[in-house]
Amino acid sequence: MNHQAMPLLQQLVDVKNHKPVSFHVPGHKSGEIFSEVAKPYFKSILPIDLTEITGLDDLHAPQGVIKDAQDLAADYFGAAHTFFLVGGSTAGNLAMILAACKPGDKIIVQRNSHKSIMNGLELSGAKPIFISPEYDSSVHRYTAPSFQTIQQAICNHPEAKGLVLTYPDYFGNTYDIKQIIDFSHQHQIPVLVDEAHGVHFSLGDPLPKSALALGADVVVQSAHKMAPAMTMASLLHIQSDLISKDSIAHYLQLIQSSSPSYPLMASLDVARHYLANLSNEELNAISESTTKLKQTFQLGMHWRVLQGDDPLKITLHVVDGLSGYEVAKHFEKHHVYPELATEKQVLFIHGLHVFQEFSLVEKIVKSINEQYKYKSNHATIEISKLFKEPIQELAVSYHEMLYLPKKKVQINQAIGLIAAEAIIPYPPGIPIILKGERITDEQTKLIQHLIQQGATIQHQDIEQGIQVFLKENNT
């Protein structure tokens, strides 16, 4: 296929260049009607913010330029079929779970998955079998489930309709997912992968291989995370006889807008074009920039730079009494914004550009060295026993949750009760407490510790308490 082409973008530009008269939505009429104050920021994009007029195809029944753009993406990424997503990877994660299982079906799920996976489980009414990740003490975080845990889960639940995994993790680290995919396929269980942070793995060495290249059945990628697509623009790839393409298409048209954004879809066309046409010279320049940025961070006295599987992600592992939140705030004071901070780590995404502002980063690093020269230790918390059992199920089913009454209790009074809501630090968006699971002492202590450290919790007012179900032995 011709990967120099961008069929969807070109068609939008052709329509714009003919200076069409609009008697259709959207209401800004190709930018004619718009606030003058805001127009300078939007004027270049509004003329291609169009709708399903003749020649522009339909995302939910593509036969023209959208189909052509999706076909080019499938060819480049190596999928049997690729769907464009305008609702982020969230839309893809929901659709793949809904396509895999019906209410009451068992599905094996990595416990430290993104909240969209958990929401998909609830919408499906499935019976999740959660597999706990391993704790890596060298980086003070949970990583991926072991192969042995997944083997045991599949052997215990051979009727499971799918295995849901996250690959890579937020920090760009991977694991031997091919071994897991092969074992799952031996039992006719499809592997559904949230690969939100791996769209650029298509570029090859020195990056890891995509789960798609390693045989996963459905792979969802956030093109906007590591490729030059607009926010929310994502991809769902399928290559499976175990999951129906038509079923995924059905759920995507239920979940996604009937008026999808053409600029978002066109940016997926552009992102594929960009990845497919990156030269070796450009890739070498990106690699050199990444190396130099790591060397700049290594001037810091209060952290070590972790070597992850994805060279485009740089993680500072903080030591000597500082927290990751404090380090991140210091960078932000200078208008340098990391992707994520946790208690012990700060994640910087270098991405596919060539960075230039090394002197600014060096200045900030040196100022942290000086300011925190005599920093005393801060309180930490042990999280290595957060997941007590390698394989777990919810305390109540999603169907039962619909009918159980709720009440609000203080966090420290919730131990042993069943959560009626998920508690999610964001980023990374991975629930500490799942809706429907029995709350442990370790979970409540971690939440209280994160609040004290300044973490953002996605909750209306966590300090006022959390919702629990009223049930026998849960009063």
Protein Blocks (a to p, Z undefined) as FASTA:
>chain_A
ZZkbcfklmmmmmmmmnopadfbdcfklnolaccfklmmmmmmmmmmmccfdehiapfkl
cfblmmmmmmmmmmmnopabdcddfebjklmmmmmmmmmpcehiacdddfkbcfklmmmm
mmnopacddddddddfknopafbdcfklmmmmmmmmmmbgbdcdddddfkopacdfklmm
mmmmmnopacdddfkklmmmmnopabdcdfklnopabdcddfklmmccdehiacdddddf
kbcfklmmmmmmmmmcfbdcfklmmmmmmmmmmmmmocfklmmmmmmmmmmmmmmmmmpc
kbccdddfblkbccdddeehiafklmmmmmmmnopacfbdcfkbccddebjadcfklmmm
mmmmmmmmmmmmmaccdddddfklmpmbfbdcdfbdfklmmmpccddddfklmgoiacfb
dcddddehiafbdghiacdfklmmmmmmmmmnopacddfblmnopcddddehiZZ
